[in-house]
Amino acid sequence: MKQKEFDFETGEVLLLDKPLTWTSFDVVRKVKNMLRIKKIGHAGTLDPLATGLLILCTGKKTKEIDTIQAQEKEYTGTFRLGQTTPSFDLETPVDAELPYAHLTEADLQAATAPFIGLIEQTPPLFSAVKINGERAYEVARRGDTVEIKSKQINITAFELTSIDLPTVQFRVVCSKGTYIRSLARDFGAALGCGAHLTQLARTRIGEYSLSDALTIADIEALRPPRSEADLAKPPRPADNRRRPVRQGLAYYDASTAAAASAPDEKAPQE
C-alpha cells in the first residue's frame, strides 16, 4: 500500500494510538522532535493510564483543535468492582474493599440507566481541572483536599459488554468533558460496592477512528532524512542518566514491576 504523503508544516490532522503510561504531552513532544514540526498541538487529553486515539494537529490545522475537541467521544474499558482508589484508577492503591458477589447481571445492567442522558458529574481530584490556578492533581499529590464543582455532561451510550465479576467491560459514548474514572466511581457507588477503572481506550472522536490511527513506530518511519549539515555534526554523547519515575505513576510502576517479578502460581514448583 502506498504511504500517504504528509505536509506537516502547512497542516495535517494526525491520528495517533497513544502508548500506555505516556502523557499526551509526551506524544506531542516526541512527534514534534521526530518530524521537526514547528507548530503542533493535541485535540483532547488522555490520561497516562489510558491508550487509544489521540489527535494531533499541525500547522494551520491547529485552528481546528477546539472544533475536534468538542466532538462526541467513544471509549471502551474495564471497571473493577468491590474496590475503590483515591484516583478512581490504578494510579493510587486500593483504599477500601466492599462485597460484590451478591450482585447479579440484572443488577449491573439496571444500574447503567441513570447514567444515560444529561447528568451532573464531579471530576476526579486527580485530574487536570484547574483550582485557583493550580491543577487538581497537584493538590491531590500533596495530600490536600479541595471541593471540585460538578458539571453537566451527556452520555448517549453506556453498555456493559462483558461481565465476569469482579471485572466488568464497558463501552461509553459521551460528550466533551466526561471523566470515565468518575463514571467508574459513580457506577460503583450506585451498586453499593465501589469500583475503579483498570483499563481505558479511546476508540473514536467524532468521525475519527482509532482503527485509522498510526503508532509511534509508524511516525518514526516518517522521520525526514538528516541534512548534510546535520550529518557533518559530531554525534551527541549518549545520555546514560537514569529516567526518573514519572510523577503520579510511582505506585503504578511499582505495582506493575512487583507483579512482573512474582512467581507464576500456575507454574510447577520444584
N, C-alpha and C positions, 0 to 999 in steps of 0.2 A: 504494500500500500504506500502511495506517495505521501511523504511527510508534508504537513501543512507549512506554508510559508508565513512567518510572523513578522510584523513591523511594530516592534515594541515601543519605539520612540514616538511614532505617530499615534499609536494607541491600540491596545488589544484588551479583550476580556478573556482572562486566562483561568481555566478551571483546574484546581489542584486537589489531590486527595491528601489531606493533612496527616502526617505521621503521628502516632501516639506519643505523648509527652512533649511534643513541640508546641510552643505558643504560636498564635497566629503571627506575631511579630517575628518570631524565628523564621517562619516561612518567607515572609516579605523580605527580610534581610538576606536570606540565602539566595532567593531568586534574583534580587537586585544585584547582588555581588556576582553571581554566576553569569548573568546575562548582560551585566553592565548597563542597567536601566537607570536613567536619571530620575524619572517620576513614576512612582508606583504606590499603591495602597490596596487594602483589602476591604471587601464589602460584607462585613459581618464576622465578629469574633467567634472562634471556637475555643472552648476550654482546653488546657493541655491534655486532660484525660479523655478528650473526645477525638474522634477521627472523622474523615469524610470531607464533604465538599466545602472548600474554601475558595472564594472567587477573588482573584487579583485583577486590578485594573491598572493599565499603564498609559502614559502619555495623556492624550486628550480624553481617553476613556475614563480617566479618574473622575470626570464630571458626572459620570453615571453611577457612582458609588451609592449615593443616597437613594436613588431610584431602585437599584438592585437590592439594597438592604431592606427596603420597605416591602418586598415581595413575600408571599407565603413560603413557609419552610416545612420540610418533612424530615423526620428523624426516626430511626429505629434504635432499639437498645434493650437493656436488661435492668430490671429492678430486683433487689434482694430484699424479700420481706423478712420481718422479725428482728431487724437490726436497724439502728439509726446511727448517723455520724454527724458531727457539727457542720461539716461542709456539704452534707447530703450526698456525698460520693466517696471515692476511695482516697481522697487527698488527706483525710484525717481518720484516726482509729475509731472503732465502734465505741459508742458511749452508753448504749442501752440495748437490751435484748428483751423481746416480748414474744409470747406464744403466737403461733400462726397455723399450727397443724389442724385446728378446728375449722379453718376456712374452706369453703367449697368453691368449685369453679363458678357456680352461680353467684356466690357472694362477690367474687372478684369482678365478674362481668358487670354485675349491677352497680358496683362502686365506681365504674368509669363514667356513668351517665351524668353525674353532677358536674363533671369537668368539661363537658362539651358545650360550646357556645361562648358567649361573653361572660367572663368570670373575673373576679379580683384575685391577683396573685402577688405575694410578697417575695421579692428577690432574695437569694441567699446572702448572708453576711459575707461569705467567702465568694465575692463577685466583684466585678469592676464598676459597680454602681458608685457614683461619687457622693460623699457625705462631707459637707463643709470643705469642699475642695480636695478631699482625700479619698482614695479608692477604699471601698469597704473591706477588701481582703487585707489591706494593710492594717486596718483597725483590728480585724479578726485575728491576724497572726501575732499581734501584740497581746492578745488575750482580753482586749477591751470589748465591751458590748455597746451597741447603739441601735436605736429604733430605725428601721427602714420602712418607708411608706409603701403600701400596696399600690398596684396599678392595674388597669383593666387590660386584659388580653383576650384573644379569640382563638379557641381551639375548635377546629372544624372536624377533626377525627382523632379518636383515642381508642385504639384497638389493642386487645391482648392477643398476640399471635401465637403464643405458646405458654403453657402453664406447667411447671414442674417444680412444685414448692420445695424450697423457698424462692426459687427463681421464676420470674415472670418476664417474658419477652413482649415488646410492645411496638406499635407504630403510632406516631403522632404527627398531625398536620396542624400548623399553628401560625399565628401572626408574629410579626417582629416583636422582640422584647420578651418572648416566653422563655422561662428558665425550666428546662426539663428536670434539673435537680430539685427545683421547688415542687414540680409536679410529683416527683418521687416521694418527697416529704409529705405532701398533702394527701396523696393516694394512700400511703401507709397509715397516716393519721385517720383517714376515713374508715379504714379497715380495722383500726384499733390495735395494729401490730407493729406499726412503724415500717419504714423502708428506706433504702438508699439506692442511688444509681451506681451500677457497676460497669456498664458499658454503654457508649453512645456513639452513633454515627449520623452525620447529616447527609441525607441522600438526595435532597433537592432544594433549590431556591428558585421559586417561580418556574420558568421553563428550563432552567439549567439543571442538569442531572449529574450525579456522581458517576454514572456509567460512562460519561464523556470526559471525565477528569484525567489529568496527567499525574504521574508520580514524580517524586523528586528526581528519580533516575531518568525519567523522560526529559525533565528540564535540563539535567546535566548534559544530555545528548544534544541540546540546542545551544550549548555554550559556544559563542563565536571563537574562531581561531585567534590566537595571540598575534599581535602585530610584530613586525620585525624589530621595532624599538623595544617592545616588551621582551622579546626573545633575547635581545642583547643584554638585558639587565641581569645581574647576578641573582641566583635563586635566593629566596628568603630563607633564613635559618629556620630549622624545624622548631615548632612550638611544642616543647615537651612538658608544659605546665599541666598539672592535673586539673581536669574540668571540675569546677565547683558543683556541689549539689544544687540543683535548681530550686530556688526559693519556692516554698509551698508544696514541693513534691518530695520532701525528705522522708516522710512516713511512707508514701507510696513506693519510693525507690528502695527503702529498707525492707519493707514487707515483701516486695517482689523478689529481691535478692535472697531473702530468707526462704521463700517458697521454692525458688530455683535450686537452692542448695540442700533442701530437705530430702531425705531418702524416699524413694518411691515405695509407698506402702504395699503396692501390688507386686513388687519385685521379690523374688525368693530370698530369704535371709539365710546366710551361711552360718 
